[in-house]
Amino acid sequence: MKLLQVSDIHGSIRSTEVVGEKARDVGADLVLVVGDITNFGTVQEAEGILTIIEEGAGTPVLFVPGNCDPPQLLSYNPASEKIVNIHAKTHHLEGLVFIGIGGSLITPHRGTWIEFEEKEVERILSGVVKEGLSKWILVSHNPPAGVDAGRARAGLDLGSHVIRRLVERDKPLLVSCGHVHEARSISYIGDTAIVNAGPAKDGYCAVIDIRQDGVHPSLESL
């Protein structure tokens, strides 16, 4: 399966309109939208952006909200069956299991809309990550701790220790994350690839090829 990963669109219609074209160009089977779809916008705005992506790509779209999205989006299910909200849910597709968590950890100034303490992140994930999972992917707006994907410009690690422990214990194939705009990177926790594609509003994305011999991610431009 080939995935196109985007995050941190922040309401940019210009960027949104080229996501579908990129998905077709690379032959993506699925688009992952990893939060901050809007920039403190509405559910209707988020659905409009996701619809443009789905119609342009011609593939299913899985998404989680980000910390700059409206809280109502956490439980919202778009009209199209091809656009699936996987926050706090498990979704099976072509032999892979996708599990999502939206929002972010508490930000330094508590100034965004969907923020969780670590204990809440643990509660959400414990409800969906079950023992014995195999061939699964974590779609999390917030990166795990201790990897390049979570390092802010000032050197502060914005990653989640709960997510880090979960990755070490349950070994997903991939963590698709975003949130920290300047932390565009591919890194690893054991054999798990951690991909922060960078902000789509600035023209960034990632293409991830999942084959029998493993996960092969690359950072690309829209």
C-alpha positions in Angstrom: 0.0 0.0 0.0 1.2 3.5 -0.8 0.2 6.4 1.5 0.3 10.1 1.0 0.7 11.8 4.4 -0.2 15.5 4.9 -0.7 17.5 8.1 -1.0 21.1 9.2 -3.0 22.4 6.3 -4.2 25.3 8.5 -7.0 26.2 6.1 -4.8 26.7 3.0 -7.1 26.0 0.1 -4.1 26.6 -2.3 -2.3 23.6 -0.7 -5.5 21.6 -0.3 -6.1 21.7 -4.0 -2.8 20.1 -4.9 -3.0 17.2 -2.4 -5.3 15.2 -4.6 -3.1 15.8 -7.7 0.0 14.7 -5.7 -1.9 11.5 -4.6 -2.7 10.6 -8.2 0.8 11.4 -9.4 2.4 9.0 -6.8 -0.2 6.4 -7.1 -1.4 6.7 -3.5 -4.0 4.2 -2.3 -4.9 6.3 0.7 -4.4 9.8 2.0 -3.7 10.4 5.7 -4.6 13.9 7.0 -2.8 14.2 10.4 -4.5 17.1 12.0 -4.7 20.9 11.9 -6.9 20.8 8.9 -8.2 24.3 9.7 -6.7 27.3 11.5 -9.3 27.6 14.3 -12.0 27.1 11.8 -15.3 25.3 11.7 -16.3 21.7 11.2 -17.9 22.7 7.9 -14.6 24.2 6.8 -12.7 21.0 7.8 -15.2 18.8 5.9 -14.9 21.1 2.8 -11.1 20.7 2.9 -11.3 16.9 3.3 -13.8 16.7 0.5 -11.5 18.5 -1.9 -8.7 16.1 -1.0 -10.9 13.0 -1.4 -12.4 14.1 -4.7 -9.0 15.1 -6.1 -7.2 12.0 -4.9 -10.0 9.5 -5.8 -8.9 7.4 -2.7 -10.1 7.0 0.8 -9.0 9.7 3.3 -8.4 8.9 7.0 -8.0 11.9 9.3 -7.6 13.0 12.9 -8.2 16.6 14.1 -5.3 18.7 15.3 -5.1 21.1 18.2 -6.1 24.1 16.0 -9.3 22.3 14.8 -12.7 22.7 16.5 -13.3 20.3 19.4 -16.5 19.1 17.7 -14.4 17.5 15.0 -13.2 14.9 17.5 -16.5 13.1 17.2 -17.7 14.3 13.8 -18.3 11.9 10.9 -18.3 13.4 7.4 -21.1 12.7 5.0 -18.8 10.8 2.6 -18.1 7.2 3.5 -14.7 7.7 1.9 -13.6 10.2 4.5 -13.1 8.6 7.9 -12.4 10.2 11.3 -10.2 7.7 13.2 -9.7 9.7 16.4 -9.9 7.2 19.2 -10.9 4.5 16.7 -9.6 1.5 14.9 -10.0 1.3 11.1 -9.1 -1.8 9.0 -8.0 -1.4 5.4 -6.3 -3.8 3.1 -4.7 -5.9 5.8 -3.5 -2.9 7.9 -5.0 -1.5 11.1 -5.0 2.3 11.5 -5.5 3.8 14.9 -5.8 7.6 15.5 -5.5 10.2 18.1 -6.1 13.9 17.5 -5.2 17.0 19.4 -1.9 17.8 21.1 -0.4 17.9 24.5 -1.0 21.0 26.5 0.8 23.8 24.6 3.1 26.3 26.4 0.4 29.0 26.5 -2.7 26.8 26.5 -3.9 28.7 23.5 -5.3 26.1 21.2 -8.6 24.2 21.0 -7.9 20.5 21.5 -5.2 19.9 24.1 -4.8 16.9 26.4 -2.7 16.0 29.4 -0.6 12.9 29.1 -3.0 10.9 31.3 -5.8 11.7 28.8 -3.6 10.6 25.9 -3.0 7.3 27.8 -6.8 6.9 28.4 -7.7 7.4 24.8 -5.0 5.1 23.4 -5.6 2.4 26.0 -9.2 2.2 24.8 -8.2 1.3 21.2 -4.7 -0.2 21.3 -5.2 -3.8 22.2 -2.5 -6.4 23.0 -1.4 -8.5 20.1 -1.9 -5.9 17.4 0.1 -6.6 14.2 0.6 -4.6 11.0 -0.8 -1.5 12.5 -0.2 2.3 12.0 -0.6 5.0 14.6 -1.9 8.3 13.1 -1.2 10.9 15.8 -1.1 14.7 15.4 1.3 14.9 18.4 4.7 13.1 17.8 6.2 10.7 20.3 8.9 12.0 22.6 12.6 11.6 22.0 12.6 11.8 18.2 13.3 14.5 15.6 9.6 14.8 14.8 8.9 16.5 18.1 11.8 18.8 18.5 10.8 22.5 18.3 13.2 25.2 17.1 14.4 26.1 20.6 15.3 22.5 21.3 12.2 21.8 23.3 10.9 18.3 22.9 7.1 18.6 22.3 6.7 14.8 22.0 4.4 12.6 24.1 6.1 10.2 26.5 2.9 8.1 26.6 3.0 7.7 22.8 6.7 6.9 23.0 6.1 4.1 25.5 3.2 2.7 23.4 5.4 2.6 20.3 8.2 0.8 22.2 5.7 -1.7 23.7 3.3 -2.3 20.8 5.7 -1.7 17.8 3.5 -0.2 15.1 4.9 -0.2 11.5 4.6 3.5 11.4 3.7 6.7 13.3 2.3 9.4 11.1 2.5 12.7 13.0 2.7 16.5 12.5 2.1 19.4 14.9 5.7 20.6 15.1 6.1 22.5 11.9 9.9 22.9 12.0 10.5 19.2 12.8 10.0 17.7 9.3 11.8 14.4 9.5 12.0 10.7 9.3 13.4 8.9 12.3 12.9 5.6 14.1 12.0 4.0 17.4 13.3 0.5 17.0 11.9 -0.6 13.6 9.0 1.8 13.8 9.3 4.7 11.3 8.3 8.1 12.7 7.3 10.5 9.9 6.6 14.2 10.4 5.9 15.3 6.8 6.1 19.1 7.6 3.2 21.5 7.2 1.2 21.1 4.0 0.4 24.8 4.1 4.1 25.3 3.1 3.9 22.7 0.4 5.2 19.6 2.2 4.1 16.0 2.3 5.4 12.5 2.7 5.0 9.4 0.6 5.1 6.1 2.4 5.4 2.8 0.7 4.4 -0.2 2.8 5.8 -3.4 1.3 6.5 -7.0 2.5 10.1 -6.0 3.3 9.0 -3.0 5.5 8.1 0.7 5.5 9.8 3.0 3.0 9.0 6.7 3.7 10.2 9.7 1.8 9.7 13.4 2.4 8.4 15.2 -0.7 6.8 18.4 -1.9 3.2 18.9 -3.1 
